[in-house]
C-alpha cells in the first residue's frame, strides 16, 4: 500500500470520528395492532458525549414531536420509550401510528454535527366481521348479487366467498364443481355476481375478509333457487281478470236498475195556503160556519 492510500484512509478515519453518522436495521418495519415495535436508530459514529436526540412523526406531510428534550411527547406519550442511545420503542401500537418517523441527532462537537434517518412504520389491523348480503331466494335463470364489505382492516382487505364451506374460485372454469356456473367474483370489492342462477347454485354462502394481520368471516346465509311456475302465473292472471270482469258487470247491472240514482227527499212538506180571492168571510153564531159578507143585510 502506497503512502497516498494510507493518508486517504487516515483522513477518512479522522473525518468519521468527527462526524455523527446514523443507521437503522429496518427502514420499513411493520407490526400488528396492539403489539410492540422498535424503530431502530443507531449512532454509528459520534464524538460529542451528550448529543441532542429528537424523534418526529410525519403524517400527511405534517411533522410533530414524539421525543423532545429527553421526554416522550404527542400521541405516543405513555405508550413509548427510548432505548439508548436513540432507538424508539412503541409499546402498544395502534392504527393511528402508521406514519413516517424521523430520527434526528445533533452533535455540536463533531465536524459533521447533524444526521437523520427516515423510518416508515406500518401498523397492520386485522379485519372486523364483514357485512354480508345474500338474497334469500332467486328464480332459476335470473341474476343475483352477493355483497361483502369490511372497512377497518389495514392494509385493505381482500375477499373470498364460500358455498357450503367450499371456497368459490374467482374463475369458475378452474374448478369442476363450478365449471357450469355463470358468475364473476371480485376479490377487491367482495362482490359475487351471478348472471343466471342454476339450481346447483343454491346453498349456504359466507364471506371472508383477510389481510396480512388476519381474517374475519360473516355468518352463513342460505340462498334458495326455485323454478318459476308459469302455469300458476297464467292461472292467477285469469282469476284476477275474471274477478274484475264480474265486478264490472255487477256495477253495470246495478246502475241499470237505478240503484245508483239520486233518491227524492221523503216526508211531509209544508205547503203555503193559496192566496184568497179578495172576498171577506165572517162566521155567524147560529150557523157555526163562514158566510160571505154579501149575505148579510144592513
C-alpha positions in Angstrom: 0.0 0.0 0.0 1.5 3.4 -1.0 1.7 6.4 1.1 -1.2 8.2 -0.6 -3.6 5.4 0.1 -2.5 5.3 3.8 -3.0 9.1 4.0 -6.5 8.9 2.5 -7.5 6.1 4.9 -6.2 8.1 7.8 -8.1 11.2 6.6 -11.4 9.2 6.2 -11.0 7.8 9.7 -10.3 11.2 11.1 -13.3 12.7 9.4 -15.6 9.9 10.5 -14.5 10.3 14.1 -15.6 14.0 13.8 -19.0 13.3 12.2 -22.3 12.0 13.6 -23.5 9.1 11.4 -26.8 7.2 11.9 -28.0 3.9 10.6 -31.1 1.7 11.0 -31.6 -2.1 10.9 -35.0 -1.7 9.3 -36.2 1.3 7.4 -39.8 -0.2 6.7 -40.9 -2.1 9.8 -44.4 -3.3 10.3 -46.4 -4.5 13.4 -49.8 -5.9 14.1 -52.1 -3.5 16.1 -51.6 -3.6 19.9 -48.2 -5.2 19.6 -44.8 -3.6 20.3 -42.3 -2.4 17.7 -38.8 -0.9 17.7 -37.8 1.9 15.3 -34.1 1.3 15.1 -31.9 4.4 15.2 -28.3 3.5 15.9 -25.4 6.0 16.2 -22.6 4.5 14.2 -20.1 7.4 14.7 -20.0 10.4 17.0 -17.6 12.4 19.1 -20.0 14.5 21.2 -20.7 12.9 24.5 -24.1 14.3 25.1 -25.8 14.7 21.6 -29.3 16.1 21.2 -31.7 13.3 20.1 -35.2 14.0 18.7 -37.9 12.0 17.0 -40.6 13.4 14.8 -43.7 11.8 13.4 -44.6 12.9 9.8 -48.2 12.2 8.7 -49.8 13.8 5.7 -46.7 15.9 5.3 -47.1 17.5 8.8 -44.3 16.8 11.4 -45.0 16.6 15.1 -42.6 15.8 18.0 -42.8 12.3 19.7 -39.5 12.7 21.5 -38.2 16.2 22.5 -35.9 17.4 25.3 -35.5 13.8 26.6 -39.2 13.2 27.0 -41.9 11.3 25.0 -44.5 13.7 23.7 -47.6 13.9 21.5 -49.9 10.9 20.9 -47.1 8.4 21.9 -46.9 9.8 25.5 -47.1 6.9 28.0 -47.0 4.4 25.0 -43.3 4.6 24.1 -39.8 4.9 25.4 -36.2 5.5 24.2 -33.8 2.6 24.2 -30.3 4.0 24.5 -28.9 5.6 22.7 -31.6 6.6 20.2 -34.0 3.7 19.3 -37.7 4.5 19.7 -39.8 1.6 21.1 -43.6 1.8 20.7 -45.2 -0.4 23.4 -48.8 -0.6 22.2 -49.1 0.3 18.5 -52.4 1.5 17.1 -53.6 2.1 13.6 -53.0 5.8 14.1 -49.3 5.2 14.5 -48.9 4.3 10.8 -46.7 7.1 9.6 -43.1 8.2 8.7 -40.8 8.7 11.7 -37.6 10.7 11.6 -34.7 10.2 14.0 -32.5 13.4 14.3 -29.2 13.6 16.2 -27.3 16.8 16.7 -23.7 16.7 17.8 -22.2 20.2 18.3 -18.6 18.9 18.9 -18.5 17.0 15.6 -17.3 18.4 12.3 -20.5 17.0 10.7 -22.8 17.9 13.5 -26.2 16.6 12.3 -27.6 13.4 10.8 -31.1 11.9 10.4 -32.8 8.8 9.1 -36.4 8.2 8.0 -38.3 5.1 9.0 -41.7 4.2 7.6 -43.9 2.3 10.0 -47.0 0.3 9.0 -49.4 -0.9 11.7 -51.4 -3.8 10.3 -55.0 -4.0 11.5 -57.0 -7.3 11.4 -60.3 -7.1 9.6 -63.5 -7.0 11.6 -66.5 -9.2 10.8 -67.6 -8.1 7.3 -71.2 -7.1 6.4 -72.6 -9.7 4.0 -75.7 -9.5 1.8 -77.1 -12.7 0.3 -80.6 -12.9 -1.4 -82.9 -15.4 0.3 -84.4 -16.8 -2.9 -83.8 -16.3 -6.6 -85.8 -17.8 -9.5 -83.9 -20.1 -11.9 -82.3 -18.2 -14.8 -82.4 -14.8 -13.1 -79.4 -12.7 -12.0 -78.3 -12.4 -8.4 -75.6 -10.4 -6.5 -73.9 -11.2 -3.2 -72.0 -8.4 -1.4 -69.3 -8.4 1.3 -67.7 -5.3 2.8 -65.2 -4.6 5.7 -63.6 -1.2 6.2 -61.5 -1.5 9.4 -58.7 -3.7 8.2 -55.3 -2.3 7.2 -53.9 -2.9 4.6 -57.2 -3.1 2.7 -59.0 -6.4 2.9 -59.2 -9.0 0.2 -62.4 -11.1 0.0 -63.2 -14.8 -0.5 -66.7 -16.3 -0.9 -67.6 -19.9 0.2 -70.6 -22.1 -0.6 -71.4 -24.9 1.7 -67.9 -24.4 3.3 -66.1 -24.7 0.0 -64.2 -21.8 -1.5 -65.6 -20.3 -4.7 -62.8 -19.7 -7.2 -62.5 -16.4 -9.0 -62.6 -18.3 -12.3 -65.4 -20.9 -12.4 -63.7 -22.8 -15.2 -60.8 -23.6 -12.8 -63.0 -26.0 -10.8 -65.1 -28.9 -11.9 -67.7 -28.1 -9.3 -68.2 -24.6 -10.6 -67.4 -25.2 -14.2 -71.0 -24.6 -15.4 -71.7 -21.7 -13.2 -72.0 -18.2 -14.7 -70.7 -15.7 -12.2 -67.9 -13.1 -11.7 -66.1 -12.7 -8.4 -64.1 -9.7 -7.4 -61.6 -10.2 -4.5 -61.1 -6.4 -4.4 -64.7 -5.4 -3.9 -66.2 -8.6 -2.4 -69.0 -8.8 -5.0 -70.2 -12.2 -6.3 -72.5 -11.7 -9.3 -74.4 -14.4 -11.0 -75.7 -13.6 -14.5 -78.2 -16.5 -14.4 -78.5 -18.7 -11.3 -78.9 -22.5 -11.6 -80.5 -25.0 -9.2 -77.0 -26.1 -8.3 -76.1 -22.6 -7.1 -78.4 -22.9 -4.1 -76.7 -23.3 -0.7 -75.2 -21.6 2.3 -72.9 -18.7 1.5 -70.5 -16.8 3.7 -67.6 -14.3 3.0 -64.1 -14.0 4.5 -62.2 -10.7 4.7 -58.4 -11.1 5.1 -55.2 -9.2 5.1 -51.6 -9.7 6.5 -52.9 -9.2 10.0 -55.6 -11.9 9.9 -59.1 -12.6 8.7 -62.8 -12.5 9.8 -65.9 -14.1 8.5 -69.6 -13.4 8.4 -72.2 -16.0 9.3 -73.5 -18.4 6.7 -76.7 -17.4 4.9 -79.0 -19.6 2.8 -79.8 -18.8 -0.8 -82.6 -20.8 -2.3 -83.1 -21.2 -6.1 -86.7 -22.0 -7.3 -88.4 -22.8 -10.6 -90.8 -20.3 -12.0 -94.4 -21.7 -12.1 -95.6 -20.5 -15.5 -98.9 -22.3 -15.3 -99.6 -20.9 -11.8 -98.9 -17.4 -13.0 -101.2 -17.7 -16.0 -104.0 -19.2 -13.8 -103.6 -16.3 -11.4 -103.9 -13.8 -14.2 -107.0 -15.5 -15.5 -108.6 -15.4 -12.0 -107.8 -11.8 -11.5 -109.3 -10.9 -14.9 -112.4 -12.9 -14.2 -113.0 -11.2 -10.8 -112.6 -7.8 -12.3 -115.0 -8.6 -15.1 -117.6 -9.9 -12.6 -117.3 -6.7 -10.6 -117.7 -4.6 -13.7 -120.8 -6.5 -14.9 -122.3 -6.2 -11.4 -121.8 -2.4 -11.2 -123.3 -2.0 -14.7 -126.4 -4.1 -13.8 -126.9 -2.2 -10.5 -126.7 1.1 -12.4 -129.3 0.0 -15.0 -131.7 -0.9 -12.2 -131.4 2.5 -10.7 -129.5 1.6 -7.5 -127.1 4.5 -8.1 -129.7 7.2 -9.0 -130.5 10.0 -6.5 -133.4 9.4 -4.2 -136.0 12.2 -3.7 -136.5 13.6 -0.2 -139.4 11.9 1.7 -141.7 13.3 4.4 -144.5 15.9 4.6 -143.5 19.2 3.1 -145.2 22.4 4.3 -147.3 24.0 1.5 -148.3 27.6 1.9 -152.0 28.1 1.6 -153.3 29.5 -1.6 -154.0 33.2 -1.9 -157.5 34.4 -1.1 -159.8 35.5 -3.8 -160.1 39.0 -2.3 -163.6 38.3 -0.7 -164.1 38.7 3.1 -165.9 36.0 5.0 -167.4 36.2 8.5 -168.5 33.5 11.0 -172.1 33.6 12.3 -173.0 32.4 15.8 -176.1 30.5 14.7 -174.7 28.7 11.7 -171.2 28.0 13.0 -169.7 28.4 9.6 -168.3 31.1 7.4 -170.6 33.2 5.2 -169.9 35.6 2.6 -170.3 39.2 3.7 -172.8 39.8 0.9 -175.3 37.5 2.6 -175.8 40.0 5.5 -178.5 42.7 5.1 -177.5 46.0 6.6 
